[in-house]
Amino acid sequence: MNKNYTSQKKIQTKKILYNTLLGTLFCLVANPLFSYQQPAQAQTDAYCRLSPEAIATKENLRQAVLAGNKEAEKQYQNILIQHGREVNNCRLRNWPRTQGIWLRLYPCDARAGEIDRILDHVVNKGYNQVYIEAFYDGQVLLPAANNPTVWPSVLRVPGYENVDLLAESLKKTGVRGLRAYAWVFTINFGYTYSQLPYRQQALARNGKGQTTLDVIPDNASLHNQLGASHAFHTFIDPYSPEARQDYAVMINEVLKRRPQGVLFDYVRYLRGVGPDSVADEVKDLWVYGEASRKVLLQRAKNEAGKELLTRFLDKGYVTSEDISAVSDRETPKWQNFFSPATTASATGRLPKGGSGRQVWELSVAHAAQGILDFLKVATKPVKQK
């Protein structure tokens, strides 16, 4: 064989190999984003926050996916898993083991890639749980085209009727290693509920016939005292069967999106301000709703007890004359035995330590029991999942 030919062929082969390597190197330099094959270990600090470099790499991939680059999609998914694992491992080593954040989504978050951006930011900051607000201020985070509840959808923009922000956000938390819970108002049904003409009987009312909207109007002074607006707050009668049914429909729709669990907020009546923050007479209590009053009177064990409770609710107090009037044929009774006091005060009302105190305590217990009963009914489908 000709030695010159062999040497020339070797030189030509080396030249081709050199050009190939040079071309590959040029591609890697020109496209550093897509040379990324395996995500490097994302360093976390003492607060389990990801490093700026790791955050930047992930954001570049997210932007590439938004631009339609198919090659970046798998790489983006891989880095999401990697970062989620890093944060969760860090939380196992550092206090607090659980660090959660409330997340309220708005119509603008329906834009492409926006939920990804938000959840990436949550992970970047070292959180391992997120509480997505699914029912608040009289709105539900359900698609307008599939919302069987009595409340309007958060997203009411034309063209977005089928966008399910709750389902989408819950799905995207999983790949990031986030535990996601639905967060819901409980006794506070929101202003929109108060505007339903066929739900007026379901609203909580005090002895003056006022609803919670009547008692505390929204104003700047109140906002400064409580740090929150009451313009969208309407509390319901927890004994109302209509309110319980409306709430059950909403909870079941939320559960269809399969959150890790449900967090219940506003498990209480309206909190008053100043002197009104303390209820010192029965007419201050939210037990005058149609259903609540009915159930309270049903707690009487006999007609005398029912009549005395009726007088107590109507007047706000009972006197020795009231007791005498209802005790002609039987002693008033309800869940606990009621023994009429023998000594009346100078005003004619029963002393605080006597029967007046007993009917007062019964009314307070009834108000508290309404909240507990409502919560028990509301949480039942959650516990069954």
C-alpha positions as CSV (number, residue, x, y, z in Angstrom):
1,M,0.0,0.0,0.0
2,N,1.2,3.5,-0.8
3,K,2.5,5.1,2.5
4,N,1.8,8.6,1.2
5,Y,-1.8,7.6,0.5
6,T,-2.2,6.1,4.0
7,S,-0.7,9.1,5.8
8,Q,-2.8,11.5,3.7
9,K,-6.0,9.5,4.7
10,K,-5.0,9.6,8.4
11,I,-4.5,13.4,8.2
12,Q,-7.9,13.8,6.4
13,T,-9.6,11.6,9.1
14,K,-8.1,13.7,11.9
15,K,-9.2,16.8,10.2
16,I,-12.8,15.6,9.9
17,L,-12.8,14.5,13.5
18,Y,-11.4,17.9,14.6
19,N,-14.0,19.8,12.6
20,T,-16.8,17.6,14.1
21,L,-15.6,18.2,17.6
22,L,-15.2,21.9,16.9
23,G,-18.7,22.1,15.5
24,T,-20.1,20.3,18.6
25,L,-18.2,22.6,20.9
26,F,-19.6,25.6,19.0
27,C,-23.2,24.2,19.4
28,L,-22.6,23.8,23.2
29,V,-21.3,27.3,23.5
30,A,-24.0,28.8,21.4
31,N,-26.8,26.9,23.1
32,P,-25.7,26.4,26.7
33,L,-29.3,25.9,27.8
34,F,-29.7,22.7,25.9
35,S,-26.4,21.2,26.8
36,Y,-28.1,20.6,30.2
37,Q,-28.7,16.8,30.6
38,Q,-28.8,16.1,34.3
39,P,-29.6,18.8,36.8
40,A,-26.7,19.6,39.1
41,Q,-27.3,19.4,42.8
42,A,-29.2,22.5,43.7
43,Q,-27.6,24.1,46.7
44,T,-29.9,25.3,49.5
45,D,-29.0,27.7,52.3
46,A,-29.9,27.5,56.0
47,Y,-33.5,28.5,55.2
48,C,-33.8,25.9,52.5
49,R,-33.8,28.5,49.7
50,L,-32.3,27.5,46.4
51,S,-29.2,29.2,45.0
52,P,-29.5,32.1,42.5
53,E,-27.7,29.9,39.9
54,A,-30.2,27.1,40.3
55,I,-33.1,29.5,40.1
56,A,-31.8,31.2,37.0
57,T,-31.3,27.8,35.2
58,K,-34.9,26.8,36.0
59,E,-36.3,30.1,34.9
60,N,-34.4,29.9,31.6
61,L,-35.9,26.5,31.0
62,R,-39.4,27.8,31.8
63,Q,-39.0,30.6,29.4
64,A,-37.8,28.2,26.7
65,V,-40.9,26.0,27.2
66,L,-43.1,29.1,26.9
67,A,-41.4,29.9,23.6
68,G,-42.3,26.4,22.3
69,N,-39.0,24.6,22.6
70,K,-39.9,20.9,22.9
71,E,-36.3,20.0,23.9
72,A,-36.6,22.1,27.0
73,E,-39.8,20.5,28.3
74,K,-38.3,17.3,29.7
75,Q,-35.3,19.3,31.1
76,Y,-37.7,21.6,32.9
77,Q,-39.7,18.7,34.4
78,N,-36.4,17.1,35.5
79,I,-35.2,20.3,37.3
80,L,-38.6,20.7,38.9
81,I,-38.3,17.3,40.5
82,Q,-34.7,17.9,41.4
83,H,-35.4,21.2,43.2
84,G,-38.5,19.8,45.0
85,R,-36.3,16.9,46.3
86,E,-33.6,19.3,47.4
87,V,-36.0,21.5,49.3
88,N,-37.8,18.6,51.0
89,N,-34.5,17.0,52.0
90,C,-33.4,20.3,53.4
91,R,-36.6,20.5,55.4
92,L,-35.9,17.1,56.9
93,R,-32.6,18.4,58.2
94,N,-33.7,21.9,59.3
95,W,-36.4,23.6,61.4
96,P,-39.2,24.1,60.7
97,R,-39.9,20.7,59.1
98,T,-43.0,22.2,57.5
99,Q,-43.0,25.7,56.0
100,G,-46.2,26.6,54.2
101,I,-47.6,29.7,52.4
102,W,-51.1,30.8,51.5
103,L,-51.7,31.3,47.8
104,R,-54.5,33.4,46.3
105,L,-54.8,33.1,42.5
106,Y,-56.3,35.9,40.4
107,P,-57.7,36.0,36.9
108,C,-54.4,37.2,35.5
109,D,-52.8,34.0,36.7
110,A,-54.7,32.2,33.9
111,R,-52.0,33.4,31.5
112,A,-49.7,30.7,30.0
113,G,-46.9,29.8,32.3
114,E,-48.0,32.1,35.2
115,I,-48.9,29.3,37.6
116,D,-45.5,27.7,36.8
117,R,-43.7,30.9,37.6
118,I,-45.6,31.4,40.9
119,L,-45.0,27.8,42.1
120,D,-41.4,27.9,41.1
121,H,-41.0,31.0,43.3
122,V,-42.7,29.2,46.2
123,V,-40.1,26.3,45.9
124,N,-37.2,28.7,45.4
125,K,-38.0,30.3,48.8
126,G,-37.9,26.9,50.6
127,Y,-41.6,26.2,51.1
128,N,-42.7,22.6,51.1
129,Q,-46.5,23.2,51.5
130,V,-48.9,25.6,49.8
131,Y,-52.5,26.5,50.8
132,I,-54.5,27.4,47.8
133,E,-57.4,29.7,48.5
134,A,-60.4,27.8,46.9
135,F,-63.3,29.7,48.5
136,Y,-62.9,33.2,49.9
137,D,-64.7,36.6,49.8
138,G,-67.8,35.0,48.3
139,Q,-66.0,33.5,45.3
140,V,-64.9,30.0,44.3
141,L,-61.8,28.9,42.4
142,L,-63.8,26.8,39.9
143,P,-64.2,27.3,36.2
144,A,-67.2,29.4,35.2
145,A,-68.5,26.7,32.8
146,N,-68.4,24.1,35.6
147,N,-69.5,25.8,38.7
148,P,-72.6,24.3,40.4
149,T,-72.3,26.4,43.5
150,V,-74.3,29.5,44.4
151,W,-71.1,31.6,44.4
152,P,-69.5,33.2,41.3
153,S,-66.2,32.0,40.0
154,V,-63.0,33.9,40.6
155,L,-62.2,33.7,36.9
156,R,-65.0,35.4,35.0
157,V,-63.1,36.6,31.9
158,P,-64.8,35.9,28.6
159,G,-62.9,33.1,26.8
160,Y,-61.6,31.5,30.0
161,E,-64.8,29.8,31.1
162,N,-63.2,26.4,31.0
163,V,-60.0,27.3,32.7
164,D,-59.7,25.4,36.1
165,L,-57.1,27.3,38.1
166,L,-57.6,25.1,41.2
167,A,-57.2,21.8,39.3
168,E,-54.2,23.2,37.3
169,S,-52.4,24.5,40.3
170,L,-52.9,21.4,42.4
171,K,-51.6,19.3,39.5
172,K,-48.5,21.4,39.2
173,T,-47.6,21.3,42.9
174,G,-47.2,17.5,42.7
175,V,-44.2,17.5,40.4
176,R,-42.5,20.1,42.5
177,G,-42.8,18.0,45.7
178,L,-45.2,20.5,47.3
179,R,-48.0,19.3,49.5
180,A,-51.0,21.3,48.4
181,Y,-54.1,22.0,50.5
182,A,-57.4,23.8,49.6
183,W,-58.0,26.7,51.9
184,V,-61.7,27.8,52.5
185,F,-63.7,30.2,54.4
186,T,-66.3,28.5,56.7
187,I,-69.0,30.6,58.5
188,N,-68.1,33.7,56.4
189,F,-69.9,33.1,53.1
190,G,-69.1,36.5,51.6
191,Y,-71.0,39.5,50.4
192,T,-72.3,37.8,47.2
193,Y,-74.2,35.3,49.4
194,S,-76.0,38.1,51.2
195,Q,-77.3,39.4,47.9
196,L,-79.2,36.2,47.1
197,P,-82.9,36.9,47.6
198,Y,-83.7,33.3,48.4
199,R,-80.9,33.0,51.0
200,Q,-81.9,35.8,53.4
201,Q,-83.2,33.3,56.0
202,A,-79.7,31.7,56.0
203,L,-77.9,34.7,57.3
204,A,-76.8,35.1,60.9
205,R,-78.9,37.7,62.8
206,N,-78.7,39.2,66.3
207,G,-81.5,40.2,68.6
208,K,-81.9,43.5,66.7
209,G,-82.6,41.7,63.5
210,Q,-79.2,42.9,62.1
211,T,-76.9,40.8,59.9
212,T,-73.2,41.0,60.1
213,L,-73.1,43.5,57.3
214,D,-75.4,45.8,59.3
215,V,-73.3,45.7,62.4
216,I,-69.9,46.4,60.9
217,P,-69.9,48.4,57.7
218,D,-66.7,48.6,55.8
219,N,-64.7,51.8,56.5
220,A,-61.1,53.0,56.7
221,S,-61.1,53.2,60.5
222,L,-62.2,49.5,60.8
223,H,-59.7,48.5,58.2
224,N,-56.9,50.1,60.3
225,Q,-58.1,48.4,63.5
226,L,-58.4,44.9,62.1
227,G,-56.0,45.0,59.2
228,A,-58.6,43.6,56.8
229,S,-61.6,44.8,54.9
230,H,-65.1,43.6,55.9
231,A,-66.7,44.7,52.7
232,F,-66.9,41.1,51.5
233,H,-67.7,39.5,54.9
234,T,-71.2,38.0,55.5
235,F,-71.6,35.4,58.2
236,I,-74.3,32.8,58.0
237,D,-76.5,31.0,60.6
238,P,-74.6,27.8,61.1
239,Y,-77.9,26.0,61.9
240,S,-79.4,26.9,58.5
241,P,-80.0,23.7,56.4
242,E,-79.8,25.8,53.2
243,A,-76.4,27.2,54.2
244,R,-75.1,23.7,55.0
245,Q,-76.3,22.3,51.7
246,D,-74.7,25.2,49.7
247,Y,-71.4,24.7,51.5
248,A,-71.5,20.9,51.0
249,V,-71.8,21.4,47.2
250,M,-68.8,23.7,47.2
251,I,-66.6,21.4,49.3
252,N,-67.4,18.4,47.1
253,E,-66.4,20.3,44.0
254,V,-63.1,21.3,45.7
255,L,-62.5,17.7,46.7
256,K,-63.0,16.5,43.1
257,R,-59.7,18.4,42.3
258,R,-57.9,16.1,44.8
259,P,-56.1,18.4,47.2
260,Q,-54.0,16.8,50.0
261,G,-56.5,18.1,52.4
262,V,-58.7,21.1,53.3
263,L,-58.0,24.0,55.7
264,F,-61.0,25.7,57.2
265,D,-60.8,29.3,58.2
266,Y,-63.3,31.7,59.8
267,V,-64.6,28.9,62.0
268,R,-66.4,31.5,64.2
269,Y,-68.9,34.3,64.2
270,L,-68.1,37.9,63.3
271,R,-65.5,39.4,65.6
272,G,-66.8,42.8,67.0
273,V,-64.8,45.9,67.6
274,G,-64.3,47.9,70.8
275,P,-67.2,47.4,73.3
276,D,-69.0,45.2,70.7
277,S,-66.1,42.7,70.9
278,V,-67.8,41.3,74.1
279,A,-71.3,39.9,74.1
280,D,-72.9,40.7,77.4
281,E,-76.6,40.1,76.6
282,V,-78.5,37.5,74.6
283,K,-79.4,40.0,71.9
284,D,-75.7,40.4,71.1
285,L,-75.5,36.7,70.1
286,W,-76.0,35.5,66.5
287,V,-78.8,33.1,67.5
288,Y,-81.7,35.0,66.0
289,G,-81.5,33.5,62.6
290,E,-84.6,31.5,61.5
291,A,-83.0,28.1,62.0
292,S,-80.9,28.9,65.0
293,R,-83.8,30.3,67.0
294,K,-85.9,27.2,66.1
295,V,-83.2,24.8,67.3
296,L,-82.7,26.8,70.5
297,L,-86.4,26.6,71.4
298,Q,-86.3,22.9,70.6
299,R,-83.8,22.4,73.4
300,A,-86.6,23.0,75.9
301,K,-87.9,19.8,77.5
302,N,-91.4,21.0,78.0
303,E,-93.7,23.8,77.0
304,A,-92.9,25.9,80.1
305,G,-89.2,25.8,79.2
306,K,-90.0,26.8,75.6
307,E,-92.1,29.7,76.7
308,L,-89.5,31.0,79.1
309,L,-86.8,30.8,76.4
310,T,-89.1,32.6,74.0
311,R,-89.5,35.4,76.5
312,F,-85.8,35.5,77.2
313,L,-85.0,35.9,73.4
314,D,-87.7,38.4,72.8
315,K,-87.0,40.7,75.8
316,G,-83.3,39.9,76.4
317,Y,-83.9,38.9,80.0
318,V,-86.4,37.1,82.3
319,T,-88.0,38.3,85.5
320,S,-89.6,36.5,88.5
321,E,-93.0,37.4,87.0
322,D,-92.0,35.6,83.8
323,I,-91.1,32.5,85.8
324,S,-94.4,32.6,87.7
325,A,-96.4,33.0,84.6
326,V,-94.9,29.9,82.9
327,S,-94.6,27.8,86.0
328,D,-98.3,27.4,86.9
329,R,-98.6,23.8,85.7
330,E,-94.9,22.7,85.4
331,T,-91.4,23.7,86.1
332,P,-89.6,25.0,83.0
333,K,-87.0,22.5,81.8
334,W,-84.6,22.1,78.9
335,Q,-81.3,20.2,78.5
336,N,-80.4,20.9,82.1
337,F,-83.0,21.2,84.9
338,F,-84.0,24.8,85.5
339,S,-84.9,25.8,89.0
340,P,-86.6,29.2,89.4
341,A,-84.8,31.7,91.7
342,T,-86.7,32.9,94.7
343,T,-85.1,36.3,95.0
344,A,-85.4,39.0,92.3
345,S,-83.2,42.0,91.9
346,A,-84.3,45.5,92.5
347,T,-85.1,45.9,88.8
348,G,-87.4,42.8,88.9
349,R,-84.9,40.7,86.8
350,L,-83.4,37.5,88.1
351,P,-80.0,37.9,89.8
352,K,-76.9,36.9,87.8
353,G,-76.4,33.8,89.9
354,G,-79.9,32.5,89.4
355,S,-82.1,31.3,86.6
356,G,-81.3,34.2,84.4
357,R,-77.7,33.1,84.3
358,Q,-78.8,29.6,83.4
359,V,-80.8,30.6,80.3
360,W,-78.0,32.9,79.3
361,E,-75.4,30.1,79.5
362,L,-77.7,27.9,77.6
363,S,-78.0,30.5,74.8
364,V,-74.2,30.9,74.7
365,A,-73.6,27.2,74.6
366,H,-76.2,27.0,71.8
367,A,-74.3,29.6,69.8
368,A,-71.0,27.8,70.2
369,Q,-72.6,24.4,69.3
370,G,-73.8,25.8,66.0
371,I,-70.3,26.4,64.9
372,L,-69.1,23.0,66.0
373,D,-72.1,21.2,64.3
374,F,-71.5,23.1,61.1
375,L,-67.8,22.2,61.1
376,K,-68.6,18.6,61.8
377,V,-70.9,18.4,58.7
378,A,-68.5,20.4,56.6
379,T,-65.5,18.2,57.3
380,K,-67.3,14.9,56.9
381,P,-66.7,14.5,53.1
382,V,-63.1,15.5,53.6
383,K,-62.5,12.8,56.2
384,Q,-64.1,10.2,53.9
385,K,-61.7,10.9,51.1
